[in-house]
Amino acid sequence: MGSTAVSVAVCRAAESIRPDPWFVDPLAVHLVGSSDDPLPPVRPGLVAWIAARTRFLDRVTMEAMEDGFRQIVIVAAGLDARAFRLPLPADVALSKSTGVTSSR
């Protein structure tokens, strides 16, 4: 598991447990924390950036679905749970890419 993916999941979990969150990502909360342990430390500025970026990309994704797009590719997805968190139509094809390419 990459450290960047874990850090982003911690940020999404931190946003999810705020009193007035922009989004709720229960899988991030489950992956990086528990009800007994606090979340690992992360800078508040990073949480704010990831929250803004996530909210923006969620909105772009949902607007694309409303416009008729039915395929989503998430590049360098890490622990992204967008496929489970958003109310995507049943006919949407979603795939993740690690961002790593190979040559032959």
N, C-alpha and C positions, 0 to 999 in steps of 0.2 A: 504494500500500500504506500503510495507516494505521500510525502509529508505535505505537499501543497494540497492534495485532495483532502487530507485529514484536516488541515487548517481551515479550508473552505467549509467543510462540514461542521466544524466547531463554530464558525461564524454564522452559518445558517441555523444551527441549533440555538446559539445565543439570541439571534433575532426572533426565533420561534417562541422563546420563553419570556420575551418582554411583555409587559402588560398590554401594549397596543402594537402588536407586530404588523409589519407590512405583508408578511406571508407566514405560513406555518409549515415547517418541514419536519413531520414526526419521525421520518426515517433518519434524518440527521441527528435529532435528539437521541434516538435509540442507538445509533452507531457510536456516538462519542460521549454519551453521558448515561447517568442513571438517576433515579429519584434520590439515591443516597449520597452520590458523589457530585461535587460541583463540576462544571465543564472545565476542561483544560484552559489555562490562561491564554488570552489572545488580545492584541491591542484593540481598543475601542474604535480607532480610526479604520482598522481593517474590517471590523464587523460592519461599520457604516457603509464602507465601499462595497463589500460583498452583498449587503442588503439592498443597496441601490441598484447594483448590477443585476441581481437576481430579479428584483421587481420589474426592472426594465425589460429583461429578456423574457420573463413570463408574459408580460403584456404584448411584446412583439410576437411571441409564439401564438398566443390566443388570437391576436388580430389576423395572423396568417391563416389560422384555422377557419376563422370567420370568412376570409376571402377565398376559401376553397382549397388551400394547400393541404396535402394529406401525407407529406413526407417530411420528417424532421431528422436532421443529423446534428448531434451535439459533439463538437470537436473538443478533444482534451477534457472529457466529461468527468473523469475521476469518480467521485461519489455522488454525482448529480442524481437527484431523485425526481426530477421534473416529470418524468413519465408516469410516476405514481402520484405526484402531488397535484398536478393540474387536471382539470376535467376535460381531457382530450376526447374527441369523437372516437368511437370504436374502430373506424376504418383508417385511423392514422397509423402510418408505419414510422416507428422511431428507432433510430440506431445511434450507437455511441461510437466514437472514434477516440483512440488514445492520443491521436495527434502524431503518432510515430509512423513513419512510412518506411517501407523496405524497397530495395531495388533488386532487380534480378540480373 
